[in-house]
Amino acid sequence: MKQAEVKELTTAEIQERIATEKANLVRMKLNHSISPLDNPLQIKVARKTIARLATELRQRELTK
C-alpha cells in the first residue's frame, strides 16, 4: 500500500486496517515458524504497511 493510498483513507478505516494487518502479520509469522513461507519478504512488506498506517494516524492526531 502506497502512502498516497493511505492518505485517502478515513481515520476509522486506518484503525481498522491496522488491526487487520497486525492479525495478518501474526498469522504469517506463526505459519513461517512452522513451515517456511514461499515468499518471506511478505513479512517485511506487512511490517512496512503497518508502519505507514500508524505514521499517518499519528500525523492526523498531531494536526488536530
PDBQT receptor file of N, H, CA, C and O in Angstrom, charges set to zero:
ATOM      1  N   MET A   1       0.839  -1.168   0.000  1.00  0.00    +0.000 N 
ATOM      2  CA  MET A   1       0.000   0.000   0.000  1.00  0.00    +0.000 C 
ATOM      3  C   MET A   1       0.892   1.241   0.000  1.00  0.00    +0.000 C 
ATOM      4  O   MET A   1       1.781   1.382   0.840  1.00  0.00    +0.000 OA
ATOM      5  N   LYS A   2       0.643   2.122  -0.941  1.00  0.00    +0.000 N 
ATOM      6  H   LYS A   2      -0.079   2.008  -1.623  1.00  0.00    +0.000 HD
ATOM      7  CA  LYS A   2       1.438   3.340  -1.082  1.00  0.00    +0.000 C 
ATOM      8  C   LYS A   2       0.955   4.408  -0.107  1.00  0.00    +0.000 C 
ATOM      9  O   LYS A   2      -0.174   4.354   0.379  1.00  0.00    +0.000 OA
ATOM     10  N   GLN A   3       1.815   5.369   0.169  1.00  0.00    +0.000 N 
ATOM     11  H   GLN A   3       2.732   5.412  -0.226  1.00  0.00    +0.000 HD
ATOM     12  CA  GLN A   3       1.476   6.442   1.103  1.00  0.00    +0.000 C 
ATOM     13  C   GLN A   3       0.291   7.262   0.585  1.00  0.00    +0.000 C 
ATOM     14  O   GLN A   3      -0.550   7.693   1.374  1.00  0.00    +0.000 OA
ATOM     15  N   ALA A   4       0.217   7.480  -0.723  1.00  0.00    +0.000 N 
ATOM     16  H   ALA A   4       0.900   7.129  -1.364  1.00  0.00    +0.000 HD
ATOM     17  CA  ALA A   4      -0.900   8.236  -1.296  1.00  0.00    +0.000 C 
ATOM     18  C   ALA A   4      -2.230   7.521  -1.043  1.00  0.00    +0.000 C 
ATOM     19  O   ALA A   4      -3.249   8.166  -0.795  1.00  0.00    +0.000 OA
ATOM     20  N   GLU A   5      -2.213   6.202  -1.107  1.00  0.00    +0.000 N 
ATOM     21  H   GLU A   5      -1.385   5.679  -1.309  1.00  0.00    +0.000 HD
ATOM     22  CA  GLU A   5      -3.426   5.427  -0.831  1.00  0.00    +0.000 C 
ATOM     23  C   GLU A   5      -3.821   5.544   0.629  1.00  0.00    +0.000 C 
ATOM     24  O   GLU A   5      -5.009   5.586   0.949  1.00  0.00    +0.000 OA
ATOM     25  N   VAL A   6      -2.845   5.598   1.512  1.00  0.00    +0.000 N 
ATOM     26  H   VAL A   6      -1.880   5.564   1.253  1.00  0.00    +0.000 HD
ATOM     27  CA  VAL A   6      -3.111   5.699   2.946  1.00  0.00    +0.000 C 
ATOM     28  C   VAL A   6      -3.753   7.047   3.265  1.00  0.00    +0.000 C 
ATOM     29  O   VAL A   6      -4.670   7.118   4.082  1.00  0.00    +0.000 OA
ATOM     30  N   LYS A   7      -3.283   8.098   2.635  1.00  0.00    +0.000 N 
ATOM     31  H   LYS A   7      -2.538   8.040   1.971  1.00  0.00    +0.000 HD
ATOM     32  CA  LYS A   7      -3.812   9.435   2.895  1.00  0.00    +0.000 C 
ATOM     33  C   LYS A   7      -5.278   9.562   2.495  1.00  0.00    +0.000 C 
ATOM     34  O   LYS A   7      -5.992  10.394   3.055  1.00  0.00    +0.000 OA
ATOM     35  N   GLU A   8      -5.742   8.765   1.545  1.00  0.00    +0.000 N 
ATOM     36  H   GLU A   8      -5.162   8.089   1.090  1.00  0.00    +0.000 HD
ATOM     37  CA  GLU A   8      -7.120   8.827   1.087  1.00  0.00    +0.000 C 
ATOM     38  C   GLU A   8      -8.089   8.159   2.058  1.00  0.00    +0.000 C 
ATOM     39  O   GLU A   8      -9.291   8.421   2.000  1.00  0.00    +0.000 OA
ATOM     40  N   LEU A   9      -7.592   7.300   2.949  1.00  0.00    +0.000 N 
ATOM     41  H   LEU A   9      -6.616   7.087   2.996  1.00  0.00    +0.000 HD
ATOM     42  CA  LEU A   9      -8.447   6.580   3.881  1.00  0.00    +0.000 C 
ATOM     43  C   LEU A   9      -8.901   7.487   5.024  1.00  0.00    +0.000 C 
ATOM     44  O   LEU A   9      -8.222   8.452   5.375  1.00  0.00    +0.000 OA
ATOM     45  N   THR A  10     -10.063   7.160   5.599  1.00  0.00    +0.000 N 
ATOM     46  H   THR A  10     -10.614   6.376   5.314  1.00  0.00    +0.000 HD
ATOM     47  CA  THR A  10     -10.515   7.893   6.774  1.00  0.00    +0.000 C 
ATOM     48  C   THR A  10      -9.795   7.338   8.001  1.00  0.00    +0.000 C 
ATOM     49  O   THR A  10      -9.166   6.282   7.940  1.00  0.00    +0.000 OA
ATOM     50  N   THR A  11      -9.894   8.056   9.105  1.00  0.00    +0.000 N 
ATOM     51  H   THR A  11     -10.405   8.914   9.156  1.00  0.00    +0.000 HD
ATOM     52  CA  THR A  11      -9.219   7.633  10.330  1.00  0.00    +0.000 C 
ATOM     53  C   THR A  11      -9.754   6.276  10.803  1.00  0.00    +0.000 C 
ATOM     54  O   THR A  11      -8.980   5.416  11.222  1.00  0.00    +0.000 OA
ATOM     55  N   ALA A  12     -11.056   6.089  10.739  1.00  0.00    +0.000 N 
ATOM     56  H   ALA A  12     -11.686   6.788  10.399  1.00  0.00    +0.000 HD
ATOM     57  CA  ALA A  12     -11.641   4.812  11.159  1.00  0.00    +0.000 C 
ATOM     58  C   ALA A  12     -11.158   3.667  10.266  1.00  0.00    +0.000 C 
ATOM     59  O   ALA A  12     -10.882   2.569  10.750  1.00  0.00    +0.000 OA
ATOM     60  N   GLU A  13     -11.059   3.928   8.969  1.00  0.00    +0.000 N 
ATOM     61  H   GLU A  13     -11.283   4.820   8.576  1.00  0.00    +0.000 HD
ATOM     62  CA  GLU A  13     -10.573   2.895   8.042  1.00  0.00    +0.000 C 
ATOM     63  C   GLU A  13      -9.120   2.550   8.337  1.00  0.00    +0.000 C 
ATOM     64  O   GLU A  13      -8.726   1.387   8.248  1.00  0.00    +0.000 OA
ATOM     65  N   ILE A  14      -8.326   3.551   8.686  1.00  0.00    +0.000 N 
ATOM     66  H   ILE A  14      -8.646   4.495   8.758  1.00  0.00    +0.000 HD
ATOM     67  CA  ILE A  14      -6.914   3.297   9.011  1.00  0.00    +0.000 C 
ATOM     68  C   ILE A  14      -6.808   2.421  10.251  1.00  0.00    +0.000 C 
ATOM     69  O   ILE A  14      -6.027   1.470  10.277  1.00  0.00    +0.000 OA
ATOM     70  N   GLN A  15      -7.589   2.739  11.279  1.00  0.00    +0.000 N 
ATOM     71  H   GLN A  15      -8.223   3.512  11.258  1.00  0.00    +0.000 HD
ATOM     72  CA  GLN A  15      -7.546   1.944  12.510  1.00  0.00    +0.000 C 
ATOM     73  C   GLN A  15      -7.974   0.508  12.248  1.00  0.00    +0.000 C 
ATOM     74  O   GLN A  15      -7.374  -0.430  12.774  1.00  0.00    +0.000 OA
ATOM     75  N   GLU A  16      -9.007   0.338  11.439  1.00  0.00    +0.000 N 
ATOM     76  H   GLU A  16      -9.494   1.099  11.012  1.00  0.00    +0.000 HD
ATOM     77  CA  GLU A  16      -9.476  -0.999  11.090  1.00  0.00    +0.000 C 
ATOM     78  C   GLU A  16      -8.414  -1.750  10.290  1.00  0.00    +0.000 C 
ATOM     79  O   GLU A  16      -8.184  -2.939  10.511  1.00  0.00    +0.000 OA
ATOM     80  N   ARG A  17      -7.781  -1.057   9.375  1.00  0.00    +0.000 N 
ATOM     81  H   ARG A  17      -7.968  -0.092   9.195  1.00  0.00    +0.000 HD
ATOM     82  CA  ARG A  17      -6.750  -1.666   8.525  1.00  0.00    +0.000 C 
ATOM     83  C   ARG A  17      -5.526  -2.070   9.347  1.00  0.00    +0.000 C 
ATOM     84  O   ARG A  17      -4.920  -3.108   9.084  1.00  0.00    +0.000 OA
ATOM     85  N   ILE A  18      -5.155  -1.250  10.348  1.00  0.00    +0.000 N 
ATOM     86  H   ILE A  18      -5.647  -0.406  10.562  1.00  0.00    +0.000 HD
ATOM     87  CA  ILE A  18      -4.023  -1.591  11.220  1.00  0.00    +0.000 C 
ATOM     88  C   ILE A  18      -4.313  -2.890  11.966  1.00  0.00    +0.000 C 
ATOM     89  O   ILE A  18      -3.455  -3.769  12.039  1.00  0.00    +0.000 OA
ATOM     90  N   ALA A  19      -5.514  -3.012  12.517  1.00  0.00    +0.000 N 
ATOM     91  H   ALA A  19      -6.211  -2.298  12.457  1.00  0.00    +0.000 HD
ATOM     92  CA  ALA A  19      -5.879  -4.227  13.242  1.00  0.00    +0.000 C 
ATOM     93  C   ALA A  19      -5.831  -5.451  12.321  1.00  0.00    +0.000 C 
ATOM     94  O   ALA A  19      -5.338  -6.510  12.711  1.00  0.00    +0.000 OA
ATOM     95  N   THR A  20      -6.337  -5.299  11.119  1.00  0.00    +0.000 N 
ATOM     96  H   THR A  20      -6.737  -4.439  10.802  1.00  0.00    +0.000 HD
ATOM     97  CA  THR A  20      -6.330  -6.400  10.158  1.00  0.00    +0.000 C 
ATOM     98  C   THR A  20      -4.904  -6.789   9.780  1.00  0.00    +0.000 C 
ATOM     99  O   THR A  20      -4.563  -7.971   9.755  1.00  0.00    +0.000 OA
ATOM    100  N   GLU A  21      -4.082  -5.801   9.488  1.00  0.00    +0.000 N 
ATOM    101  H   GLU A  21      -4.359  -4.840   9.508  1.00  0.00    +0.000 HD
ATOM    102  CA  GLU A  21      -2.701  -6.070   9.084  1.00  0.00    +0.000 C 
ATOM    103  C   GLU A  21      -1.897  -6.706  10.216  1.00  0.00    +0.000 C 
ATOM    104  O   GLU A  21      -1.071  -7.585   9.967  1.00  0.00    +0.000 OA
ATOM    105  N   LYS A  22      -2.127  -6.273  11.454  1.00  0.00    +0.000 N 
ATOM    106  H   LYS A  22      -2.798  -5.559  11.656  1.00  0.00    +0.000 HD
ATOM    107  CA  LYS A  22      -1.414  -6.868  12.586  1.00  0.00    +0.000 C 
ATOM    108  C   LYS A  22      -1.795  -8.332  12.764  1.00  0.00    +0.000 C 
ATOM    109  O   LYS A  22      -0.937  -9.175  13.026  1.00  0.00    +0.000 OA
ATOM    110  N   ALA A  23      -3.088  -8.633  12.622  1.00  0.00    +0.000 N 
ATOM    111  H   ALA A  23      -3.785  -7.948  12.409  1.00  0.00    +0.000 HD
ATOM    112  CA  ALA A  23      -3.533 -10.026  12.732  1.00  0.00    +0.000 C 
ATOM    113  C   ALA A  23      -2.924 -10.871  11.615  1.00  0.00    +0.000 C 
ATOM    114  O   ALA A  23      -2.515 -12.011  11.837  1.00  0.00    +0.000 OA
ATOM    115  N   ASN A  24      -2.871 -10.303  10.424  1.00  0.00    +0.000 N 
ATOM    116  H   ASN A  24      -3.203  -9.377  10.244  1.00  0.00    +0.000 HD
ATOM    117  CA  ASN A  24      -2.279 -10.996   9.285  1.00  0.00    +0.000 C 
ATOM    118  C   ASN A  24      -0.783 -11.241   9.518  1.00  0.00    +0.000 C 
ATOM    119  O   ASN A  24      -0.268 -12.309   9.186  1.00  0.00    +0.000 OA
ATOM    120  N   LEU A  25      -0.094 -10.258  10.083  1.00  0.00    +0.000 N 
ATOM    121  H   LEU A  25      -0.512  -9.391  10.353  1.00  0.00    +0.000 HD
ATOM    122  CA  LEU A  25       1.337 -10.393  10.352  1.00  0.00    +0.000 C 
ATOM    123  C   LEU A  25       1.605 -11.499  11.372  1.00  0.00    +0.000 C 
ATOM    124  O   LEU A  25       2.525 -12.298  11.196  1.00  0.00    +0.000 OA
ATOM    125  N   VAL A  26       0.808 -11.545  12.430  1.00  0.00    +0.000 N 
ATOM    126  H   VAL A  26       0.061 -10.896  12.573  1.00  0.00    +0.000 HD
ATOM    127  CA  VAL A  26       0.976 -12.594  13.442  1.00  0.00    +0.000 C 
ATOM    128  C   VAL A  26       0.757 -13.967  12.817  1.00  0.00    +0.000 C 
ATOM    129  O   VAL A  26       1.500 -14.909  13.094  1.00  0.00    +0.000 OA
ATOM    130  N   ARG A  27      -0.271 -14.075  11.970  1.00  0.00    +0.000 N 
ATOM    131  H   ARG A  27      -0.875 -13.310  11.745  1.00  0.00    +0.000 HD
ATOM    132  CA  ARG A  27      -0.562 -15.341  11.311  1.00  0.00    +0.000 C 
ATOM    133  C   ARG A  27       0.591 -15.751  10.396  1.00  0.00    +0.000 C 
ATOM    134  O   ARG A  27       0.986 -16.917  10.365  1.00  0.00    +0.000 OA
ATOM    135  N   MET A  28       1.127 -14.781   9.653  1.00  0.00    +0.000 N 
ATOM    136  H   MET A  28       0.806 -13.834   9.678  1.00  0.00    +0.000 HD
ATOM    137  CA  MET A  28       2.241 -15.100   8.744  1.00  0.00    +0.000 C 
ATOM    138  C   MET A  28       3.477 -15.545   9.523  1.00  0.00    +0.000 C 
ATOM    139  O   MET A  28       4.150 -16.496   9.127  1.00  0.00    +0.000 OA
ATOM    140  N   LYS A  29       3.777 -14.862  10.626  1.00  0.00    +0.000 N 
ATOM    141  H   LYS A  29       3.229 -14.090  10.948  1.00  0.00    +0.000 HD
ATOM    142  CA  LYS A  29       4.944 -15.247  11.432  1.00  0.00    +0.000 C 
ATOM    143  C   LYS A  29       4.785 -16.647  11.994  1.00  0.00    +0.000 C 
ATOM    144  O   LYS A  29       5.735 -17.429  12.003  1.00  0.00    +0.000 OA
ATOM    145  N   LEU A  30       3.584 -16.965  12.462  1.00  0.00    +0.000 N 
ATOM    146  H   LEU A  30       2.812 -16.329  12.455  1.00  0.00    +0.000 HD
ATOM    147  CA  LEU A  30       3.335 -18.295  13.009  1.00  0.00    +0.000 C 
ATOM    148  C   LEU A  30       3.478 -19.355  11.928  1.00  0.00    +0.000 C 
ATOM    149  O   LEU A  30       4.123 -20.383  12.138  1.00  0.00    +0.000 OA
ATOM    150  N   ASN A  31       2.879 -19.105  10.778  1.00  0.00    +0.000 N 
ATOM    151  H   ASN A  31       2.355 -18.270  10.607  1.00  0.00    +0.000 HD
ATOM    152  CA  ASN A  31       2.995 -20.057   9.671  1.00  0.00    +0.000 C 
ATOM    153  C   ASN A  31       4.433 -20.211   9.204  1.00  0.00    +0.000 C 
ATOM    154  O   ASN A  31       4.858 -21.304   8.829  1.00  0.00    +0.000 OA
ATOM    155  N   HIS A  32       5.183 -19.112   9.228  1.00  0.00    +0.000 N 
ATOM    156  H   HIS A  32       4.838 -18.224   9.533  1.00  0.00    +0.000 HD
ATOM    157  CA  HIS A  32       6.577 -19.169   8.789  1.00  0.00    +0.000 C 
ATOM    158  C   HIS A  32       7.430 -19.966   9.772  1.00  0.00    +0.000 C 
ATOM    159  O   HIS A  32       8.381 -20.632   9.363  1.00  0.00    +0.000 OA
ATOM    160  N   SER A  33       7.104 -19.906  11.055  1.00  0.00    +0.000 N 
ATOM    161  H   SER A  33       6.332 -19.365  11.387  1.00  0.00    +0.000 HD
ATOM    162  CA  SER A  33       7.879 -20.665  12.032  1.00  0.00    +0.000 C 
ATOM    163  C   SER A  33       7.601 -22.164  11.923  1.00  0.00    +0.000 C 
ATOM    164  O   SER A  33       8.473 -22.987  12.201  1.00  0.00    +0.000 OA
ATOM    165  N   ILE A  34       6.388 -22.506  11.518  1.00  0.00    +0.000 N 
ATOM    166  H   ILE A  34       5.680 -21.838  11.292  1.00  0.00    +0.000 HD
ATOM    167  CA  ILE A  34       6.038 -23.917  11.367  1.00  0.00    +0.000 C 
ATOM    168  C   ILE A  34       6.603 -24.479  10.067  1.00  0.00    +0.000 C 
ATOM    169  O   ILE A  34       7.309 -25.488  10.068  1.00  0.00    +0.000 OA
ATOM    170  N   SER A  35       6.289 -23.824   8.975  1.00  0.00    +0.000 N 
ATOM    171  H   SER A  35       5.715 -23.005   8.974  1.00  0.00    +0.000 HD
ATOM    172  CA  SER A  35       6.825 -24.232   7.676  1.00  0.00    +0.000 C 
ATOM    173  C   SER A  35       7.140 -22.958   6.899  1.00  0.00    +0.000 C 
ATOM    174  O   SER A  35       6.311 -22.050   6.852  1.00  0.00    +0.000 OA
ATOM    175  N   PRO A  36       8.300 -22.875   6.300  1.00  0.00    +0.000 N 
ATOM    176  CA  PRO A  36       8.722 -21.639   5.637  1.00  0.00    +0.000 C 
ATOM    177  C   PRO A  36       7.723 -21.168   4.578  1.00  0.00    +0.000 C 
ATOM    178  O   PRO A  36       7.161 -21.964   3.827  1.00  0.00    +0.000 OA
ATOM    179  N   LEU A  37       7.522 -19.846   4.543  1.00  0.00    +0.000 N 
ATOM    180  H   LEU A  37       7.979 -19.199   5.153  1.00  0.00    +0.000 HD
ATOM    181  CA  LEU A  37       6.658 -19.248   3.534  1.00  0.00    +0.000 C 
ATOM    182  C   LEU A  37       7.342 -19.314   2.171  1.00  0.00    +0.000 C 
ATOM    183  O   LEU A  37       8.568 -19.393   2.083  1.00  0.00    +0.000 OA
ATOM    184  N   ASP A  38       6.545 -19.279   1.123  1.00  0.00    +0.000 N 
ATOM    185  H   ASP A  38       5.550 -19.215   1.195  1.00  0.00    +0.000 HD
ATOM    186  CA  ASP A  38       7.100 -19.245  -0.221  1.00  0.00    +0.000 C 
ATOM    187  C   ASP A  38       7.881 -17.953  -0.438  1.00  0.00    +0.000 C 
ATOM    188  O   ASP A  38       8.939 -17.948  -1.067  1.00  0.00    +0.000 OA
ATOM    189  N   ASN A  39       7.344 -16.866   0.092  1.00  0.00    +0.000 N 
ATOM    190  H   ASN A  39       6.485 -16.870   0.604  1.00  0.00    +0.000 HD
ATOM    191  CA  ASN A  39       7.997 -15.570  -0.062  1.00  0.00    +0.000 C 
ATOM    192  C   ASN A  39       8.079 -14.891   1.308  1.00  0.00    +0.000 C 
ATOM    193  O   ASN A  39       7.139 -14.202   1.703  1.00  0.00    +0.000 OA
ATOM    194  N   PRO A  40       9.185 -15.072   2.042  1.00  0.00    +0.000 N 
ATOM    195  CA  PRO A  40       9.301 -14.490   3.370  1.00  0.00    +0.000 C 
ATOM    196  C   PRO A  40       9.355 -12.953   3.376  1.00  0.00    +0.000 C 
ATOM    197  O   PRO A  40       9.243 -12.334   4.434  1.00  0.00    +0.000 OA
ATOM    198  N   LEU A  41       9.524 -12.348   2.209  1.00  0.00    +0.000 N 
ATOM    199  H   LEU A  41       9.615 -12.852   1.349  1.00  0.00    +0.000 HD
ATOM    200  CA  LEU A  41       9.513 -10.887   2.158  1.00  0.00    +0.000 C 
ATOM    201  C   LEU A  41       8.123 -10.326   2.427  1.00  0.00    +0.000 C 
ATOM    202  O   LEU A  41       7.982  -9.125   2.658  1.00  0.00    +0.000 OA
ATOM    203  N   GLN A  42       7.102 -11.165   2.402  1.00  0.00    +0.000 N 
ATOM    204  H   GLN A  42       7.217 -12.141   2.215  1.00  0.00    +0.000 HD
ATOM    205  CA  GLN A  42       5.750 -10.732   2.727  1.00  0.00    +0.000 C 
ATOM    206  C   GLN A  42       5.682 -10.198   4.156  1.00  0.00    +0.000 C 
ATOM    207  O   GLN A  42       4.921  -9.273   4.438  1.00  0.00    +0.000 OA
ATOM    208  N   ILE A  43       6.468 -10.773   5.051  1.00  0.00    +0.000 N 
ATOM    209  H   ILE A  43       7.086 -11.525   4.822  1.00  0.00    +0.000 HD
ATOM    210  CA  ILE A  43       6.506 -10.320   6.441  1.00  0.00    +0.000 C 
ATOM    211  C   ILE A  43       7.036  -8.892   6.496  1.00  0.00    +0.000 C 
ATOM    212  O   ILE A  43       6.488  -8.043   7.200  1.00  0.00    +0.000 OA
ATOM    213  N   LYS A  44       8.093  -8.636   5.757  1.00  0.00    +0.000 N 
ATOM    214  H   LYS A  44       8.538  -9.325   5.185  1.00  0.00    +0.000 HD
ATOM    215  CA  LYS A  44       8.684  -7.298   5.711  1.00  0.00    +0.000 C 
ATOM    216  C   LYS A  44       7.692  -6.278   5.142  1.00  0.00    +0.000 C 
ATOM    217  O   LYS A  44       7.564  -5.169   5.663  1.00  0.00    +0.000 OA
ATOM    218  N   VAL A  45       7.007  -6.656   4.088  1.00  0.00    +0.000 N 
ATOM    219  H   VAL A  45       7.111  -7.556   3.665  1.00  0.00    +0.000 HD
ATOM    220  CA  VAL A  45       6.027  -5.766   3.456  1.00  0.00    +0.000 C 
ATOM    221  C   VAL A  45       4.890  -5.463   4.428  1.00  0.00    +0.000 C 
ATOM    222  O   VAL A  45       4.433  -4.323   4.509  1.00  0.00    +0.000 OA
ATOM    223  N   ALA A  46       4.436  -6.467   5.159  1.00  0.00    +0.000 N 
ATOM    224  H   ALA A  46       4.808  -7.393   5.092  1.00  0.00    +0.000 HD
ATOM    225  CA  ALA A  46       3.345  -6.275   6.121  1.00  0.00    +0.000 C 
ATOM    226  C   ALA A  46       3.772  -5.321   7.229  1.00  0.00    +0.000 C 
ATOM    227  O   ALA A  46       2.996  -4.456   7.634  1.00  0.00    +0.000 OA
ATOM    228  N   ARG A  47       5.002  -5.471   7.724  1.00  0.00    +0.000 N 
ATOM    229  H   ARG A  47       5.632  -6.174   7.395  1.00  0.00    +0.000 HD
ATOM    230  CA  ARG A  47       5.504  -4.568   8.769  1.00  0.00    +0.000 C 
ATOM    231  C   ARG A  47       5.555  -3.131   8.273  1.00  0.00    +0.000 C 
ATOM    232  O   ARG A  47       5.174  -2.207   8.993  1.00  0.00    +0.000 OA
ATOM    233  N   LYS A  48       6.021  -2.941   7.055  1.00  0.00    +0.000 N 
ATOM    234  H   LYS A  48       6.330  -3.691   6.470  1.00  0.00    +0.000 HD
ATOM    235  CA  LYS A  48       6.115  -1.594   6.488  1.00  0.00    +0.000 C 
ATOM    236  C   LYS A  48       4.728  -0.985   6.272  1.00  0.00    +0.000 C 
ATOM    237  O   LYS A  48       4.538   0.216   6.467  1.00  0.00    +0.000 OA
ATOM    238  N   THR A  49       3.774  -1.803   5.874  1.00  0.00    +0.000 N 
ATOM    239  H   THR A  49       3.928  -2.778   5.716  1.00  0.00    +0.000 HD
ATOM    240  CA  THR A  49       2.412  -1.310   5.694  1.00  0.00    +0.000 C 
ATOM    241  C   THR A  49       1.824  -0.843   7.024  1.00  0.00    +0.000 C 
ATOM    242  O   THR A  49       1.184   0.206   7.094  1.00  0.00    +0.000 OA
ATOM    243  N   ILE A  50       2.044  -1.623   8.069  1.00  0.00    +0.000 N 
ATOM    244  H   ILE A  50       2.564  -2.475   8.013  1.00  0.00    +0.000 HD
ATOM    245  CA  ILE A  50       1.569  -1.242   9.400  1.00  0.00    +0.000 C 
ATOM    246  C   ILE A  50       2.222   0.065   9.829  1.00  0.00    +0.000 C 
ATOM    247  O   ILE A  50       1.561   0.934  10.397  1.00  0.00    +0.000 OA
ATOM    248  N   ALA A  51       3.504   0.206   9.562  1.00  0.00    +0.000 N 
ATOM    249  H   ALA A  51       4.041  -0.500   9.100  1.00  0.00    +0.000 HD
ATOM    250  CA  ALA A  51       4.217   1.433   9.927  1.00  0.00    +0.000 C 
ATOM    251  C   ALA A  51       3.673   2.637   9.167  1.00  0.00    +0.000 C 
ATOM    252  O   ALA A  51       3.525   3.715   9.742  1.00  0.00    +0.000 OA
ATOM    253  N   ARG A  52       3.376   2.467   7.889  1.00  0.00    +0.000 N 
ATOM    254  H   ARG A  52       3.496   1.592   7.421  1.00  0.00    +0.000 HD
ATOM    255  CA  ARG A  52       2.807   3.569   7.100  1.00  0.00    +0.000 C 
ATOM    256  C   ARG A  52       1.459   3.998   7.659  1.00  0.00    +0.000 C 
ATOM    257  O   ARG A  52       1.185   5.190   7.795  1.00  0.00    +0.000 OA
ATOM    258  N   LEU A  53       0.629   3.028   7.979  1.00  0.00    +0.000 N 
ATOM    259  H   LEU A  53       0.852   2.059   7.868  1.00  0.00    +0.000 HD
ATOM    260  CA  LEU A  53      -0.687   3.330   8.523  1.00  0.00    +0.000 C 
ATOM    261  C   LEU A  53      -0.581   4.022   9.880  1.00  0.00    +0.000 C 
ATOM    262  O   LEU A  53      -1.289   4.993  10.143  1.00  0.00    +0.000 OA
ATOM    263  N   ALA A  54       0.299   3.521  10.734  1.00  0.00    +0.000 N 
ATOM    264  H   ALA A  54       0.875   2.732  10.520  1.00  0.00    +0.000 HD
ATOM    265  CA  ALA A  54       0.471   4.109  12.063  1.00  0.00    +0.000 C 
ATOM    266  C   ALA A  54       1.032   5.523  11.967  1.00  0.00    +0.000 C 
ATOM    267  O   ALA A  54       0.649   6.395  12.746  1.00  0.00    +0.000 OA
ATOM    268  N   THR A  55       1.921   5.750  11.032  1.00  0.00    +0.000 N 
ATOM    269  H   THR A  55       2.231   5.041  10.399  1.00  0.00    +0.000 HD
ATOM    270  CA  THR A  55       2.501   7.079  10.847  1.00  0.00    +0.000 C 
ATOM    271  C   THR A  55       1.436   8.072  10.417  1.00  0.00    +0.000 C 
ATOM    272  O   THR A  55       1.381   9.185  10.941  1.00  0.00    +0.000 OA
ATOM    273  N   GLU A  56       0.605   7.693   9.486  1.00  0.00    +0.000 N 
ATOM    274  H   GLU A  56       0.650   6.789   9.061  1.00  0.00    +0.000 HD
ATOM    275  CA  GLU A  56      -0.465   8.582   9.021  1.00  0.00    +0.000 C 
ATOM    276  C   GLU A  56      -1.456   8.869  10.156  1.00  0.00    +0.000 C 
ATOM    277  O   GLU A  56      -1.917  10.000  10.312  1.00  0.00    +0.000 OA
ATOM    278  N   LEU A  57      -1.774   7.849  10.936  1.00  0.00    +0.000 N 
ATOM    279  H   LEU A  57      -1.399   6.931  10.809  1.00  0.00    +0.000 HD
ATOM    280  CA  LEU A  57      -2.685   8.029  12.065  1.00  0.00    +0.000 C 
ATOM    281  C   LEU A  57      -2.097   8.997  13.086  1.00  0.00    +0.000 C 
ATOM    282  O   LEU A  57      -2.805   9.857  13.611  1.00  0.00    +0.000 OA
ATOM    283  N   ARG A  58      -0.830   8.861  13.360  1.00  0.00    +0.000 N 
ATOM    284  H   ARG A  58      -0.255   8.163  12.934  1.00  0.00    +0.000 HD
ATOM    285  CA  ARG A  58      -0.159   9.738  14.319  1.00  0.00    +0.000 C 
ATOM    286  C   ARG A  58      -0.092  11.180  13.781  1.00  0.00    +0.000 C 
ATOM    287  O   ARG A  58      -0.276  12.126  14.547  1.00  0.00    +0.000 OA
ATOM    288  N   GLN A  59       0.165  11.356  12.500  1.00  0.00    +0.000 N 
ATOM    289  H   GLN A  59       0.314  10.588  11.877  1.00  0.00    +0.000 HD
ATOM    290  CA  GLN A  59       0.197  12.691  11.911  1.00  0.00    +0.000 C 
ATOM    291  C   GLN A  59      -1.155  13.365  12.035  1.00  0.00    +0.000 C 
ATOM    292  O   GLN A  59      -1.238  14.563  12.307  1.00  0.00    +0.000 OA
ATOM    293  N   ARG A  60      -2.204  12.603  11.836  1.00  0.00    +0.000 N 
ATOM    294  H   ARG A  60      -2.137  11.630  11.615  1.00  0.00    +0.000 HD
ATOM    295  CA  ARG A  60      -3.554  13.175  11.973  1.00  0.00    +0.000 C 
ATOM    296  C   ARG A  60      -3.848  13.585  13.393  1.00  0.00    +0.000 C 
ATOM    297  O   ARG A  60      -4.504  14.601  13.624  1.00  0.00    +0.000 OA
ATOM    298  N   GLU A  61      -3.357  12.785  14.379  1.00  0.00    +0.000 N 
ATOM    299  H   GLU A  61      -2.824  11.960  14.192  1.00  0.00    +0.000 HD
ATOM    300  CA  GLU A  61      -3.546  13.151  15.783  1.00  0.00    +0.000 C 
ATOM    301  C   GLU A  61      -2.803  14.447  16.115  1.00  0.00    +0.000 C 
ATOM    302  O   GLU A  61      -3.318  15.279  16.862  1.00  0.00    +0.000 OA
ATOM    303  N   LEU A  62      -1.629  14.620  15.580  1.00  0.00    +0.000 N 
ATOM    304  H   LEU A  62      -1.211  13.944  14.973  1.00  0.00    +0.000 HD
ATOM    305  CA  LEU A  62      -0.831  15.805  15.883  1.00  0.00    +0.000 C 
ATOM    306  C   LEU A  62      -1.369  17.064  15.227  1.00  0.00    +0.000 C 
ATOM    307  O   LEU A  62      -1.189  18.163  15.751  1.00  0.00    +0.000 OA
ATOM    308  N   THR A  63      -2.023  16.915  14.091  1.00  0.00    +0.000 N 
ATOM    309  H   THR A  63      -2.169  16.022  13.665  1.00  0.00    +0.000 HD
ATOM    310  CA  THR A  63      -2.529  18.098  13.390  1.00  0.00    +0.000 C 
ATOM    311  C   THR A  63      -3.857  18.590  13.946  1.00  0.00    +0.000 C 
ATOM    312  O   THR A  63      -4.294  19.692  13.615  1.00  0.00    +0.000 OA
ATOM    313  N   LYS A  64      -4.503  17.789  14.782  1.00  0.00    +0.000 N 
ATOM    314  H   LYS A  64      -4.149  16.894  15.050  1.00  0.00    +0.000 HD
ATOM    315  CA  LYS A  64      -5.787  18.217  15.366  1.00  0.00    +0.000 C 
ATOM    316  C   LYS A  64      -5.606  19.292  16.407  1.00  0.00    +0.000 C 
ATOM    317  O   LYS A  64      -6.585  19.757  16.990  1.00  0.00    +0.000 OA
TER     318      LYS A  64
